[in-house]
C-alpha cells in the first residue's frame, strides 16, 4: 500500500520507508541524531547553501545547528545512503521530480 502524498513517507510504501530508516540508522555517527545526520547529508551537496530544517522546540533548533559541526560524511557513507535510496525508494518516488 502506498501512503497518500504528504503522509508519513510522502508516497513511499510504509514498510519500505521503515526498512530504509532502519538501514540509514546504522550510518548515523556516534553521538549524533538521525535528524543531525540528515542535515549533515544535505550539507554535503555544494548546490545547497542552507538546509531548511523544521523544529518544534529549542532543543531541536540546537540539534539542527550542531549538525553543521559534524565532520563531513565519508564517500563510503554517501554511497551507502545512495544504495538505501536505490533499494527502497527510487522506484516509488524518483519519477516525481
C-alpha positions in Angstrom: 0.0 0.0 0.0 1.3 3.5 -0.9 0.6 6.3 1.5 -1.0 9.4 0.1 1.4 12.2 -0.7 2.2 14.3 2.3 1.8 11.4 4.7 4.5 9.8 6.8 6.8 8.8 3.9 5.4 11.1 1.2 4.1 8.4 -1.0 6.6 5.7 -0.2 5.2 2.3 0.8 5.2 2.3 4.7 7.2 -0.9 5.2 9.8 0.2 2.6 10.1 3.5 4.4 10.6 1.8 7.7 13.2 -0.5 6.2 15.1 2.4 4.7 15.1 4.2 8.1 16.5 1.2 9.8 19.3 0.8 7.3 20.1 4.6 7.5 20.1 4.4 11.3 23.2 2.2 11.1 25.1 5.1 9.3 24.4 7.8 11.9 27.7 8.8 13.6 28.1 8.0 17.2 26.7 10.9 19.3 24.6 12.3 16.5 20.8 12.0 16.0 19.1 10.8 12.8 18.0 14.4 12.2 21.5 15.7 12.6 22.7 13.0 10.1 20.0 14.1 7.7 21.1 17.8 7.9 24.8 16.9 7.6 23.9 14.8 4.5 22.1 17.8 2.9 25.1 20.0 3.7 27.4 17.6 1.7 26.0 19.0 -1.6 27.7 22.1 -2.8 24.4 23.2 -4.5 22.8 23.6 -1.1 23.6 26.9 0.6 21.3 26.3 3.6 19.1 23.4 4.6 15.6 24.3 5.8 15.2 22.2 8.9 12.0 22.3 11.0 11.9 22.5 14.7 9.2 22.3 17.4 11.3 23.3 20.4 14.6 24.9 21.4 16.4 21.5 21.7 15.6 20.7 18.1 16.9 24.1 16.9 20.1 23.4 18.9 20.4 19.9 17.4 19.9 21.3 13.9 22.6 23.9 14.3 25.0 21.4 15.8 24.6 19.2 12.7 26.8 21.7 10.8 29.6 20.9 13.3 29.6 17.2 12.4 32.6 16.1 10.3 31.8 15.7 6.6 30.4 12.3 5.8 32.8 9.8 4.1 32.4 8.8 0.5 31.5 5.4 1.8 28.7 6.7 3.9 27.4 8.8 1.0 27.5 5.7 -1.2 25.6 3.7 1.4 22.9 6.4 1.6 22.6 6.2 -2.2 22.3 2.4 -2.0 19.5 2.7 0.5 17.7 5.2 -1.7 18.1 2.9 -4.7 17.0 -0.2 -2.8 13.8 1.2 -1.1 12.8 4.5 -2.6 13.9 5.2 -6.2 11.3 3.1 -7.9 8.5 4.7 -5.9 9.4 8.4 -5.9 12.2 9.3 -8.3 10.0 10.0 -11.3 8.0 12.6 -9.2 10.8 15.2 -9.5 
